[in-house]
C-alpha cells in the first residue's frame, strides 16, 4: 500500500493545469524518488476521477489506477479539479481504495476577481453560451457568503460557485480526511516570481520536484474577441440541437486552444475592476477559512481581490471579431479537409 496519497483537488483556474503539466513533465524523475504520478498522461487521471465520481459503473480506469497506487510503496498523487466540489457519496468512492493510508488534500485558490474573468472563458471553452454580463451578474447575485452556496450546473451562478465556493470545498474535505490533512495553497498576486506557485506546491506536498526544469505551456487562454466569437458559436450550435460535448475536440482543441489561442496576444483581454461585493465575499471567506484552522502555504492576503486590466465586450470592434470568426471557420474547415 502507498505510504501517502495526495489529492490535489483544485479549485478550478488556480494554476491547476500548470501543476498537472509540472507533475507529468517530471513523472520519471518523481518515480525515481518514490513518488508515483499514475497514468500515461493527465487525461488518464481525468478519466479515472470521472469514473470514481460517477454514480454508475463500471470503473475500469479508476480501479486500475487505485490498484496501481495500492501496489506502490511510496507517495502517490492525483491532481484533478473535479474532486474539489465532490459531494458524498462520490467523495467516499474516491477515498475508499485508500482506507488505512494517509490521505492529504491540497486545495489551490486564486483571488475571486481574477477567477471570475478566467472562469467565464473556461465555461465558454467548455461549450456554454452565457454572455459575460449574464455570467458576472449570476455569480454576483448568488454570492453564497459562508453558507453552502449553489451547485446547479444549469445556471451560470451554479457552475461558478460549485467550483469556487472555497470555504465549502476546504470544509468538506477537512471533514473527510481531518483538518490537519488539508493544505490551502494561495496563488500569488501578479508580479510575483514565476517560480512561486511551484515552490508553494513543493512546500505543501513535500514532493522532490525540481523547480528549475521547464514546464510545457498547459492551458492556452483566449483574447476577448475570440471568447465572444466562441460563445456565439456555442449559442448557434445549441439552437441546432448540437449542444456540447458534441464536437468537443473540434470546438475546444482545434478551434479554441489552437487557432483562436494564437490570436490572444493581438486581442484585448477581458478586464474587471474589483466590486464591493467581491471584497465582501472575500473577507467572509478568508475569515471563515482562518477559523477552520487548516494549514496555509502562501498567505491568505493573496486572496485579496485585484483589478484585472483589460476591456469590456462593448469595447471590441467589429473588425477584431470578424478576424476571430474567420480564424475559427478556417480552422474548422481545414480540420475536416485534412
C-alpha positions in Angstrom: 0.0 0.0 0.0 1.2 3.5 -0.7 2.7 5.4 2.2 0.7 8.5 1.4 -1.8 9.7 -1.2 -2.0 13.3 -2.1 -5.2 14.6 -3.7 -4.8 17.9 -5.4 -8.4 18.9 -5.8 -8.4 22.4 -7.3 -10.1 24.9 -7.2 -10.6 25.4 -11.0 -8.4 28.1 -12.6 -6.0 28.2 -9.7 -2.9 27.1 -11.5 -4.2 23.5 -11.8 -3.2 23.0 -15.4 0.3 24.3 -14.7 0.7 22.0 -11.8 -0.6 19.0 -13.7 1.8 19.7 -16.5 4.6 20.0 -14.0 3.8 16.7 -12.4 3.8 14.8 -15.7 6.8 16.6 -17.0 8.7 15.3 -14.0 6.9 11.9 -13.8 10.0 9.8 -14.3 12.1 11.9 -12.0 9.5 11.7 -9.3 9.0 8.0 -9.7 12.8 7.5 -9.2 12.3 9.3 -5.9 9.3 7.1 -4.8 6.6 9.5 -5.9 4.0 7.9 -8.2 2.2 10.1 -10.7 -0.2 7.4 -12.1 -1.3 7.4 -15.7 0.5 7.7 -19.1 -0.8 11.3 -19.2 -3.1 13.6 -17.3 -6.1 12.5 -19.3 -5.8 9.1 -17.6 -6.3 10.8 -14.3 -9.3 12.8 -15.7 -11.0 9.6 -16.9 -10.2 7.7 -13.6 -11.6 10.5 -11.5 -14.7 10.9 -13.6 -15.4 7.2 -13.3 -14.9 7.3 -9.5 -17.3 10.3 -9.1 -19.9 8.8 -11.4 -23.0 7.2 -9.8 -22.9 4.3 -12.3 -20.1 1.9 -13.1 -18.1 0.2 -14.5 -15.0 2.0 -13.3 -12.1 0.1 -15.0 -9.7 3.1 -15.3 -10.3 4.1 -11.7 -10.0 0.6 -10.5 -6.7 0.1 -12.3 -5.3 3.4 -11.1 -6.2 2.9 -7.5 -4.7 -0.6 -7.6 -1.5 0.8 -9.1 -1.4 3.3 -6.2 -2.1 0.5 -3.7 0.9 -1.5 -5.1 3.3 1.5 -4.8 5.3 1.7 -1.6 6.0 5.5 -1.6 3.8 8.5 -2.2 1.3 9.0 -4.9 -0.6 12.0 -6.3 -3.8 12.5 -8.2 -4.4 16.1 -9.5 -8.0 16.7 -10.8 -10.1 19.8 -10.0 -13.3 17.8 -10.4 -12.5 16.5 -7.0 -12.8 19.9 -5.3 -16.7 20.2 -5.2 -17.3 16.5 -4.9 -20.1 15.6 -2.6 -20.7 12.4 -0.7 -21.1 9.6 -1.6 -18.9 10.4 -4.7 -16.1 11.6 -2.5 -16.4 8.4 -0.4 -15.9 6.3 -3.6 -12.6 8.2 -4.2 -11.3 7.7 -0.7 -12.5 4.0 -0.3 -9.5 2.4 -2.0 -7.1 4.3 0.3 -8.6 3.2 3.6 -5.7 2.7 6.0 -3.4 5.0 4.0 -2.6 8.6 4.9 -4.6 10.9 2.6 -3.6 14.5 2.3 -5.7 17.1 0.3 -4.2 20.1 -1.3 -6.5 23.0 -2.4 -5.1 25.7 -4.6 -7.0 29.0 -4.7 -6.8 32.3 -6.6 -8.4 35.7 -5.8 -12.0 36.0 -6.7 -11.8 38.8 -9.1 -9.3 37.2 -11.4 -11.2 33.9 -11.1 -14.4 35.5 -12.3 -12.7 36.5 -15.5 -10.9 33.2 -16.2 -13.9 31.1 -15.2 -16.2 32.8 -17.8 -13.7 32.0 -20.5 -13.3 28.4 -19.3 -17.1 27.9 -19.4 -17.1 29.2 -23.0 -14.4 26.8 -24.0 -16.5 24.0 -22.4 -19.5 24.8 -24.6 -21.5 27.3 -22.6 -23.1 30.3 -24.1 -23.7 32.8 -21.3 -22.7 36.3 -22.1 -20.1 37.8 -19.8 -22.7 40.3 -18.4 -25.1 37.4 -17.6 -22.3 35.2 -16.1 -21.0 38.0 -13.9 -24.5 39.0 -12.7 -25.3 35.4 -11.9 -22.2 35.0 -9.8 -22.8 38.3 -8.0 -26.4 37.7 -7.3 -25.9 34.2 -5.9 -22.7 35.0 -3.8 -23.0 32.5 -1.0 -21.3 34.2 1.9 -20.4 31.4 4.3 -23.3 29.0 3.6 -23.0 26.1 1.2 -23.9 28.1 -1.9 -25.3 26.9 -5.2 -24.5 23.9 -7.2 -27.0 23.9 -10.1 -24.9 23.2 -13.2 -27.6 24.5 -15.5 -27.1 28.1 -14.3 -24.2 30.5 -14.5 -24.3 31.0 -10.8 -24.4 27.3 -10.1 -21.5 26.4 -12.3 -19.3 29.2 -10.8 -20.0 28.7 -7.1 -19.9 24.9 -7.4 -16.3 25.2 -8.4 -15.3 28.4 -6.5 -17.0 28.2 -3.1 -13.7 27.9 -1.4 -15.0 27.5 2.2 -17.3 24.7 1.3 -14.6 22.8 -0.6 -12.0 23.0 2.2 -14.5 22.4 5.0 -16.0 19.3 3.2 -12.5 17.8 2.6 -11.4 18.6 6.2 -14.5 16.7 7.5 -13.4 13.7 5.4 -9.7 13.5 6.0 -9.2 15.7 9.0 -8.3 19.4 9.0 -4.6 18.5 9.8 -4.5 16.8 6.4 -5.8 19.7 4.3 -3.5 22.4 3.0 -4.6 25.5 1.2 -2.1 26.9 -1.3 -2.8 30.5 -2.4 -1.7 31.8 -5.8 0.4 34.9 -5.5 -0.7 38.2 -7.0 0.6 39.4 -10.4 4.2 40.4 -10.3 5.4 37.5 -8.0 8.3 35.4 -9.2 7.3 32.8 -11.8 8.6 30.0 -9.6 6.3 31.0 -6.6 3.5 28.5 -7.3 5.9 25.6 -7.9 7.7 26.4 -4.6 4.5 26.6 -2.7 3.3 23.3 -4.1 6.6 21.7 -3.1 6.1 23.1 0.4 2.5 21.8 0.6 3.3 18.3 -0.7 6.9 17.7 0.2 7.5 16.2 -3.2 11.1 16.3 -4.6 10.1 18.4 -7.6 12.9 20.2 -9.5 11.7 23.8 -9.8 14.4 24.7 -12.3 13.1 22.3 -15.1 10.9 23.8 -17.8 7.1 23.1 -17.8 5.2 22.8 -21.1 2.6 25.5 -21.5 -0.5 23.8 -20.2 -3.7 25.9 -20.8 -3.9 28.5 -23.6 -6.2 31.4 -22.8 -8.2 33.5 -25.4 -8.4 37.1 -26.2 -11.8 38.8 -25.6 -12.9 38.8 -29.3 -12.1 35.1 -29.6 -14.1 34.3 -26.5 -17.0 36.3 -27.8 -17.0 34.5 -31.1 -16.7 31.1 -29.5 -19.7 32.0 -27.2 -21.8 32.9 -30.3 -20.7 29.6 -32.0 -21.9 27.6 -28.9 -25.2 29.5 -28.9 -25.8 28.8 -32.6 -24.9 25.1 -32.2 -27.2 24.8 -29.1 -30.1 26.3 -31.3 -29.4 23.5 -33.8 -29.6 20.8 -31.2 -25.8 20.3 -31.2 -25.1 21.1 -27.5 -21.6 20.4 -26.1 -20.0 17.9 -25.8 -20.9 17.2 -29.4 -17.9 18.3 -31.4 -15.8 18.7 -28.2 -12.4 18.0 -29.9 -13.1 20.3 -32.8 -14.5 23.1 -30.7 -12.1 23.0 -27.8 -8.8 21.6 -29.1 -8.8 22.7 -32.8 -10.8 26.0 -32.7 -10.3 27.3 -29.2 -7.0 26.1 -27.9 -5.1 26.1 -31.2 -6.5 28.5 -33.7 -8.1 31.2 -31.5 -5.4 31.0 -28.8 -2.9 32.0 -31.4 -4.7 35.4 -31.7 -4.5 36.1 -27.9 -1.5 38.5 -28.0 -3.2 40.6 -30.6 -6.6 40.9 -29.0 -7.7 42.9 -25.9 -8.2 40.8 -22.7 -11.4 40.9 -20.6 -10.9 43.4 -17.7 -12.7 43.7 -14.4 -12.4 46.2 -11.6 -13.0 44.9 -8.1 -16.6 45.5 -6.9 -17.7 45.9 -3.3 -19.5 42.5 -3.3 -16.3 40.8 -4.4 -14.4 42.4 -1.4 -17.2 41.4 1.0 -17.4 37.8 -0.3 -13.6 37.5 0.0 -13.5 39.0 3.6 -16.2 36.5 4.7 -14.4 33.6 3.0 -10.9 34.4 4.4 -12.3 34.9 8.0 -14.1 31.5 7.8 -11.1 29.7 6.4 -8.9 31.2 9.1 -11.3 30.0 11.7 -11.3 26.5 10.2 -7.6 26.2 11.2 -6.2 24.4 8.1 -2.6 24.8 7.0 -2.0 27.7 4.6 1.0 27.8 2.3 1.4 31.3 0.9 -0.7 34.0 2.6 -4.4 34.5 2.9 -3.7 38.1 1.8 -3.1 36.6 -1.6 -6.8 36.1 -1.9 -7.4 39.9 -1.6 -9.1 40.7 -5.0 -7.1 42.8 -7.5 -8.3 44.7 -10.6 -7.9 42.8 -13.9 -6.7 45.2 -16.6 -8.4 45.0 -19.9 -11.5 45.8 -22.0 -15.2 45.1 -21.9 -17.1 43.3 -24.6 -18.6 46.6 -25.8 -15.0 47.8 -26.5 -14.3 45.1 -29.0 -14.6 46.4 -32.6 -16.3 44.5 -35.4 -13.1 44.0 -37.4 -11.3 42.2 -34.5 -14.4 40.0 -34.0 -14.5 39.3 -37.7 -10.9 38.2 -37.8 -11.5 35.8 -34.9 -14.6 34.4 -36.6 -12.7 33.9 -39.9 -9.9 32.2 -38.0 -12.3 29.8 -36.2 -14.1 29.0 -39.5 -10.8 28.3 -41.3 -9.6 26.0 -38.6 -12.8 24.0 -38.5 -12.9 23.6 -42.3 -9.2 22.7 -42.5 -9.7 20.1 -39.8 -12.4 18.5 -41.9 -10.5 18.6 -45.1 -7.2 17.2 -43.9 
